Amino acid sequence: MSKGKKSKSRVIRRAEGAGPRADAPAENEENADVVVERPEPTPPPPPRPTGGGGDVTQPIFGGEGEILHDPRQLVEAANAARDEEIETRLEDLRRTLSASLDQRGPDHPGTLHARADIALALWHAGRHDEAIELEEELVTDTIRVHGEDHPEAVTARSNLASSLWSAGRIDEAIVMEEAVLADAERLLGFDHLATLTARANLAFSYTTAGRKQEAVAVQRQVVADRQRVLEADDPDTLDALANLASAMWNADMIDDAVATEEQILAESERINGADHLETLQARVALASSYRHAGRNEEGNAMQDRVVSDSERMLGEDHPATVAAKKTRKLNSAPAA
């Protein structure tokens, strides 16, 4: 079965129609003129002694023992490295914000964007409560500076809605997403890319909240809009179809969901080619859907194709190939 995904639009759409902001402060044109003092690089820590803690010495015949590190320590080290990278990124963003505050003031668009970049980094790090706190302040300040109907204000509210959704505050996210969609339609037009993204996010949130029929209705419109507005064969249209199939499954619209997944496979073969990984994934989803719909012969035939394609494209020992073989074995019809 298809797995839906939420379209996240975490970009500032400039009033002048410029593209999305850059993630890195140095690449943000609006902040390129801000002088930021960089701290001296921190020297690397001394190397850790080997063989301590949970490390184990594995004897090797004919040679010295090899140190096998405790897996828990490796996980902890990886998490610590990730946390350090996040903090380093946040420190850079906060320095840019501080410099922009000093040189341009709190209400300058570049300063507002610098604050949004910090919230974005927190969101990527899974620190949703912190991101929400910053974005709530940013919404208030953006409306005060630009006005409620400015595209920047709509974007700030859209970003806040995404963070609310990520934090599990679905009902609050939906209320905000409905307002964002209405404003985007009114201010930017029905065919603007920001409007298309706002509608897709709302459809996905409806699915998450169990509002199944509303999710299907809105997602149908998302597909129609993308087919009408985007260039032919745009991959976002296939994503929209996958989200529609997922919404249909959630609404127990089994035949419609399977028909949509058959369309996805046909379109992926035409656009990406028969041997593309996206096409292989579409076959995996359709094989599963056939079985769930009780169409076992078609499901098994499609699973056989998945196995042969996986062996040829990925290799017999690839985890995906092994999983495909296991699925075929579990679902094959018993011998007569």
DAWOHU-V782620 format. One record per backbone hydrogen bond with DSSP energy under -0.5 kcal/mol. CO is the residue of the C=O (numbers start at 1). NH is the residue of the N-H. If there is no record, write none. Layout:
# DAWOHU-V782620
CO_NH + CO_NH
This chain:
# DAWOHU-V782620
2_4 + 6_8 + 7_9 + 8_10 + 11_13 + 12_14 + 14_17 + 18_14 + 24_27 + 24_28 + 25_28 + 27_29 + 28_31 + 29_32 + 31_34 + 34_36 + 35_37 + 49_52 + 52_55 + 56_58 + 56_68 + 57_59 + 58_66 + 60_63 + 66_58 + 66_68 + 67_69 + 68_56 + 70_73 + 70_74 + 71_75 + 72_76 + 73_77 + 74_78 + 75_79 + 76_80 + 77_81 + 78_82 + 79_83 + 80_84 + 81_85 + 82_86 + 83_87 + 84_88 + 85_89 + 86_90 + 87_91 + 88_92 + 89_93 + 90_94 + 91_95 + 92_96 + 93_97 + 94_98 + 95_99 + 96_100 + 97_101 + 98_102 + 99_103 + 100_104 + 100_105 + 101_105 + 105_108 + 108_111 + 108_112 + 109_113 + 110_114 + 111_115 + 112_116 + 113_117 + 114_118 + 115_119 + 116_120 + 117_121 + 118_122 + 119_123 + 120_124 + 121_125 + 122_127 + 123_126 + 126_128 + 127_131 + 128_132 + 129_133 + 130_134 + 131_135 + 132_136 + 133_137 + 134_138 + 135_139 + 136_140 + 137_141 + 138_142 + 139_143 + 140_144 + 141_145 + 142_146 + 142_147 + 143_147 + 147_150 + 150_153 + 150_154 + 151_155 + 152_156 + 153_157 + 154_158 + 155_159 + 156_160 + 157_161 + 158_162 + 159_163 + 160_164 + 161_165 + 162_166 + 163_167 + 164_169 + 165_168 + 168_170 + 169_173 + 170_174 + 171_175 + 172_176 + 173_177 + 174_178 + 175_179 + 176_180 + 177_181 + 178_182 + 179_183 + 180_184 + 181_185 + 182_186 + 183_187 + 184_188 + 184_189 + 185_189 + 189_192 + 192_196 + 193_197 + 194_198 + 195_199 + 196_200 + 197_201 + 198_202 + 199_203 + 200_204 + 201_205 + 202_206 + 203_207 + 204_208 + 205_209 + 206_211 + 207_210 + 210_212 + 211_215 + 212_216 + 213_217 + 214_218 + 215_219 + 216_220 + 217_221 + 218_222 + 219_223 + 220_224 + 221_225 + 222_226 + 223_227 + 224_228 + 225_229 + 226_230 + 231_234 + 234_237 + 234_238 + 235_239 + 236_240 + 237_241 + 238_242 + 239_243 + 240_244 + 241_245 + 242_246 + 243_247 + 244_248 + 245_249 + 246_250 + 247_251 + 248_253 + 249_252 + 252_254 + 253_257 + 254_258 + 255_259 + 256_260 + 257_261 + 258_262 + 259_263 + 260_264 + 261_265 + 262_266 + 263_267 + 264_268 + 265_269 + 266_270 + 267_271 + 268_272 + 268_273 + 269_273 + 273_276 + 276_280 + 277_281 + 278_282 + 279_283 + 280_284 + 281_285 + 282_286 + 283_287 + 284_288 + 285_289 + 286_290 + 287_291 + 288_292 + 289_293 + 290_295 + 291_294 + 294_296 + 295_299 + 296_300 + 297_301 + 298_302 + 299_303 + 300_304 + 301_305 + 302_306 + 303_307 + 304_308 + 305_309 + 306_310 + 307_311 + 308_312 + 309_313 + 310_314 + 310_315 + 311_315 + 315_318 + 318_322 + 319_323 + 320_324 + 321_325 + 322_326 + 323_327 + 324_328 + 325_329 + 326_330 + 327_331 + 328_332
